[in-house]
Amino acid sequence: MGRGETRKYLLHFVYATILTTAMAAGAVWLGISMGVGMAWDFGSTACLYAGQGAECAHIYAGIFLGNDSLGALMSKVLGPTVGLQLFFMLVRTALATCHDFIFMAKASVGCFVIGYIPSILYAHYISKTTSSYFVAMYVPHFLMIGIFSLR
């Protein structure tokens, strides 16, 4: 960019966008197809922290069974979230390459105030589900995808 090779930069950016799209599609597919298995792998240490005995069975039931379980989160929410995170990294890198740091900082603060605060309040006081907390954590990034892309 600094040498005026914008055409070369654009070709690399298009290539990176194609790769990002392919990886995002793969993340969604893996989340859907392997989400429950990943949940068992990630949640298998729950009893180590809870101790042994009756409370262990209760904790495992809370982690792996029901609509708000780790398995449901991994198979329904994780894949799309990872896919969107890949696009966020792509557009953030594009703006960083152009040294547009002041805009990035202002947009980040705005997305935090406009996106994160209402979404975490919604997750905490209204929804109270694992998925809503997980999505609330990434709402600023999702907003920045659009804002950074427009820039």
Sequence and secondary structure as in RCSB ss.txt:
>XXXX:A:sequence
MGRGETRKYLLHFVYATILTTAMAAGAVWLGISMGVGMAWDFGSTACLYAGQGAECAHIYAGIFLGNDSLGALMS
KVLGPTVGLQLFFMLVRTALATCHDFIFMAKASVGCFVIGYIPSILYAHYISKTTSSYFVAMYVPHFLMIGIFSL
R
>XXXX:A:secstr
 TTS HHHHHHHHHHHHHHHHHHHHHHHHHHHHHHHHHHHHHHTTHHHHH SSHHHHHHHHHHHSSTTSHHHHII
IIIHHHHHHHHHHHHHHHHHHHTT HHHHHHHHHHHIIIIIHHHHHHIIIII  HHHHHHHHHHHHHHHHHHHHH
 
